[in-house]
Structures are given as structure tokens and as C-alpha cells.
Amino acid sequence: MGRLFDEATRQRVLYKAWQKIKSNGRRSSADETREAIEEFEKNSIGNIRKIQQQLRSGKFQFDPQHGVTIKKSSGGKRGIVMASVRNRIVERALLDTLQSKSDFVKSVNTQDTSVGGVPNRSVPHGLQLINSAFDDGKVHFVRSDISGFFDGINREKVLKAISHVIGDPAFMELLDHASTVILSNETSLGEDRKIFPTDSEGVAQGSPLSPLFGNILLYEFDKQLNGRGVICVRFIDDFVIMSVSERRCRLAFKSAEAFLNGLGLKCHNPYSGTSSPDKAQFGNARERGFSFLGYDCEPGLFQPNRKARSSLLEKIRDRIKAGKTAIGHVRKNQDSFAARSRYAQTLTVIDSVIRGWGEAFSYGNAPQTIRDLDKKIDDLLTDFRSWYALQCKHMSSEDRRRTGGVGLLGDIKPKLLCEAPFAIDPSKKIRKSKTTSVISTDGSTAGKLNKENGLSPIGAWAFKNHETGEEKSGLASDTTNNRMELQAVIEAIKSLPIGGSAIIRSDSKYVCNVINNRYIVNSNNDLWKKYLDVSHGRKLRVVWIKGHAGDIFNEAADRLSRDTAKAALNLK
């Protein structure tokens, strides 16, 4: 193995990568991401050791990714690739190794006019460059962004550029696999599959490696577009060209267009008359500034742009709306803990949102703009306080405390001694015989997740018997994915005769860890006791199978559970 491969697969490098992935994942707005981080953390050292062993033995396989579409402000769709924690750890370890050990990558990262996706430089450094350009009289500008940048990156070209300078086949093979997009839900995406990268072209938006691939591809672009009285500041796929004359800016933009076209990329042309001002601008910054990096920029003035300010206000409105809903839910159910975002909690979240936004835009120098924004926030908070005060007039003292954010001891549900946490003894190993059944199980949920209580409106379980072909499914309401995965295993066992033996296959780490690794049962006690009851008198082995990896029986159970849940949701 080569030097870089050895470095990337060291435990300390993988652990450092895990710390970064964990930090980012905990702040994710996606419940699935936060849950995956929590699950990996339960045995992080063991998991990292396993990853290292698999990498160094050549047995590591990247998990298929999940494609998610989100709407663009322009009306189209953007494809985001959701990868497993273990995938992201390896990707991050590869990135850290390249950035610390490759002289070529170091030179890419030290191109001072590239300020996105590089160590130790970001938005404020881009603003510094723009401010210095203004001071030098470079007030003429052209701003643009590259269309479909991550999808259009020539992955093979970037891999060849890296391979040419590092000479480490094992590292390059791993990097190739890490940057390849294989979607687990390709079929269900339908026509939307086209907005995701293919094997040879494009990288996953959301991967730790993608910004570096983009910066390597545009390294020569950055060098060629700077000099001869022109500066080009670039943040990933957004760039602004500045010069002392309009003519130089226009010529530089033509050069930029030609360079990008040579790479199979296109950028929005502000001179065409068809590009939105959000995508491209040109002009004299003394007469009319430009938006870049979330700021409105003009000589002597940097302030959060309209889109950034509107986004903050919208987030606060959303939190207030969620708070009102939660307060109503708590009051209706006479339960302090029926929802999280009560009055005090809503204010705490809003405070956190304001602090985060304020830190991100703290490099501005427009105090009046900030004061105006604070006034609008004050108005929103005043309305919220007035609304809550009106609600309190008709509340009991208990409800005022509940909805105010301080729970009642009396609302904590008493527990029976039989509900104490417990562990399940792993099943004895069984040998498969002619009479041993093999059953694949799965569970799923449908509908919008209630973030206040973590429940989905509809859930379904399903199983498929490999030998007999028997398929069965069922429904539950106000449930979780974990409960449905466990219910599927229970129902599969119930389908067996007393004294029968079976291998039960599940893609749920939650279920398999409790059954096989003595994870403590702290929740879903009712279902786990059912599992123990139905297991009695039967010889069982529950095994984990990787989901969405092409296994026909796992796919059949998954499809049946999803279809059952969706059909029930459509009937509601």
C-alpha cells in the first residue's frame, strides 16, 4: 500500500474525520442524519476499528447513497446525496489526507482568490479581497454563477490530475469509489434521477470531497482570471470579476465563459438580458453594488443582502408558528411533554437562530440595516408575546406552567417496576437445515414527521418468506420507523409454528443491536416484551442485512412496507 493510503486509514485519521462528521451531523436539520450520528456514537471506537480493518483488508464497501430532491428558488430541483456515516468518515479521511500530505492539493488550497471549501479561508477573506479591490479603484464588476456545477464536474479529469501527482494506486482506487454516486433509490426517483451525478460526470452535492474536486477542476481558471488589472474572487461556483474598466471586466468574463465551456460547464451571462439578477450582474459598484457571499457589496459598505435578511425573518416566523402549534398541543393534551417547542423553548431556539445568523454576517458595516432588522424581529416577538398573553388569560395555573416551558412533575408518567431497562440475551446459534425458514423483514413510515413528538402519522411493517413466498404487511398510526422494523420481526416470528426454526433478516441496526449485542432496551418496551413472548419455543437467529443494496428479498419487504404505508396515507 502507498504512503497516502496508509495515512488515510490510520485510526487517528479516521477518528479525527469522525469528530468532524459528528460535529456537522449534530447540527443537521435532518432527523435521519442526527439519528445516524447517535447510533454510530454508541460504539464509535469499535465502528472505527472495523472500518480500518475493512479498508486495510480490501473488504470495505461504500454503502449506496440516498438521493433527495429539494426545490430551487428558480423553480427547478436540486439533487442532494445523503450518505451513511461510515461513508462520510472515509470521505473526510481522504480529504484530510490530501489536504495535509499532497503538495498539489496544498497549492490548490492556497490560491488566495478561491475562498470556498478551503482550509482557513471563507466568506470574510472574500470580502477582504473585494474591499481591497475597491480601494484599488476596481469598481467595475461582473458577477455570475456556474450552472449545475457539482453535477457537471468532470470527475475522471480530476481523478487523473490527482493520480498524476501522488502515485498511490490503492489511495486512488479508494478515492474513485468514494466519489462515485450509487443511489439506493434510483428506481423510485424516476425522471428526477437525471439531476444526480453519473459514474463519470459529476460529484455528490453534500460530500466532503466535492468542494475540493471543484477547486481542483477550476485551479487553472483561478490562475488565468487573475492578473493584468483584473481580480476574480470565487466561492465554489459563484465568482465576481473586478477591474478598473468595464471593458476589461467584459473581456475577462468572455475568457471565463470560454474556459468553463472547455470544461463542459456554463455560467449565467449578465449581458444576455435573460439571466436573473440573483444569478448574474454587471455594472459600476459606485452606482449600484452587487450581491456576493450573502452580502450587498459596494465601496465602503458591506451589508447582509435582501435574501439573507428575508431568510432570517422567515426562520423566526417558522419557529413562532411551530411554537404556537406546540403550545396548543400541550394545552389540548394537558401534558407538559406532549411537544418540545413551548413558549420558553421557542424563544431559546429563536435566540440561537439570531446568534448564528448574526455571527455569519458580523463582517458587515451597516449598523442601520441591522437596527432595522432588529426592529422587525421585535415586532414578531411582540406579536408572539401578545398572542401568548391572550392565551394565558384563559388558562389554569397548571396550563400556564406547562405551555410556558416548565413541566409539571405530575405530567411525568409513572412507570411500573416491570418497565425497568433490560437487555436481551443473544439467541443461541442455529444451523440452517431443510426445515429452517428464511424471512426478510422491513418497516417504514409515511407522512410528515411530527418534530415535536418524533412520530409519523402512518407506519407499516412487512415480511417475505424466501421458501414459501408468503408476504404479509400491517399498519400502525402515530409510530416510528424503529417500532415498525421491530413489529416486522415479531410478525415474521409469529408466522412460524411453535418449535420451528428460522433466520430472520432485518436491515435495522436498532433491532439487530438489541438482539445480538445486548444493547439496553430503554424504549418500545411493549414490543420488546412481545418479541420475547413470541420467540419462546422457537429457534431463531436474527441477522443484519444491508438495506438498499440489491438484495431481492430485502427489496421486496421494503417495497411492500412502503407501498402499504403510502396507500394508507392516501386514504387519510
C-alpha positions, 0 to 999 in steps of 0.5 A: 500500500502507498504512503497516502493510503496508509495515512488515510486509514490510520485510526487517528485519521479516521477518528479525527474525520469522525469528530468532524462528521459528528460535529456537522451531523449534530447540527443537521436539520435532518432527523435521519442524519442526527439519528445516524450520528447517535447510533454510530456514537454508541460504539464509535471506537469499535465502528472505527476499528472495523472500518480500518480493518475493512479498508486495510483488508480490501473488504470495505464497501461504500454503502449506496447513497440516498438521493433527495430532491429539494426545490430551487428558488428558480423553480427547478430541483436540486439533487442532494446525496445523503450518505451513511456515516461510515461513508462520510468518515472515509470521505473526510479521511481522504480529504484530510489526507490530501489536504495535509500530505499532497503538495498539489492539493496544498497549492490548490488550497492556497490560491488566495482568490478561491475562498470556498471549501478551503482550509482557513479561508471563507466568506470574510477573506472574500470580502477582504479581497473585494474591499481591497479591490475597491480601494484599488479603484476596481469598481467595475464588476461582473458577477455570475454563477456556474450552472449545475456545477457539482453535477457537471464536474468532470470527475475522471479529469480530476481523478487523473490530475490527482493520480498524476501527482501522488502515485498511490494506486490503492489511495486512488482506487479508494478515492474513485469509489468514494466519489462515485454516486450509487443511489439506493433509490434510483428506481423510485426517483424516476425522471428526477434521477437525471439531476444526480451525478453519473459514474463519470460526470459529476460529484455528490452535492453534500460530500466532503470531497466535492468542494475540493474536486471543484477547486481542483477542476477550476485551479487553472481558471483561478490562475488565468482570471487573475492578473493584468488589472483584473481580480476574480474572487470565487466561492465554489461556483459563484465568482465576481470579476473586478477591474478598473474598466468595464471593458476589461471586466467584459473581456475577462468574463468572455475568457471565463465563459470560454474556459468553463465551456472547455470544461463542459460547464456554463455560467449565467451571462449578465449581458444576455438580458435573460439571466436573473439578477440573483444569478448574474450582474454587471455594472459600476459598484459606485452606482449600484453594488452587487450581491456576493457571499450573502452580502450587498457589496459596494465601496465602503459598505458591506451589508447582509443582502435582501435574501439573507435578511428575508431568510432570517425573518422567515426562520423566526416566523417558522419557529413562532408558528411551530411554537404556537402549534406546540403550545396548543398541543400541550394545552389540548393534551394537558401534558407538559411533554406532549411537544418540545417547542413551548413558549420558553423553548421557542424563544431559546431556539429563536435566540440561537437562530439570531446568534448564528445568523448574526455571527455569519454576517458580523463582517458587515458595516451597516449598523442601520440595516441591522437596527432595522432588522432588529426592529422587525424581529421585535415586532414578531416577538411582540406579536408572539408575546401578545398572542401568548398573553391572550392565551394565558388569560384563559388558562389554569395555573397548571396550563400556564406552567406547562405551555410556558416551558416548565413541566409539571412533575405530575405530567411525568408518567409513572412507570411500573417496576416491570418497565425497568431497562433490560437487555436481551440475551443473544439467541443461541446459534442455529444451523440452517437445515431443510426445515429452517425458514428464511424471512426478510423483514422491513418497516417504514413510515409515511407522512410528515414527521411530527418534530415535536413528538418524533412520530409519523402519522402512518407506519407499516411493517412487512415480511417475505418468506424466501421458501414459501413466498408468503408476504404479509404487511400491517399498519400502525398510526402515530409510530416510528420507523424503529417500532415498525422494523421491530413489529416486522420481526415479531410478525415474521416470528409469529408466522412460524409454528411453535418449535420451528426454526428460522433466520430472520433478516432485518436491515435495522441496526436498532433491532439487530443491536438489541438482539445480538449485542445486548444493547439496553432496551430503554424504549418500545418496551411493549414490543420488546416484551412481545418479541420475547413472548413470541420467540419462546419455543422457537429457534431463531437467529436474527441477522443484519442485512444491508438495506438498499443494496440489491438484495431481492428479498430485502427489496421486496419487504421494503417495497411492500412496507412502503407501498402499504404505508403510502396507500394508507396515507392516501386514504387519510 
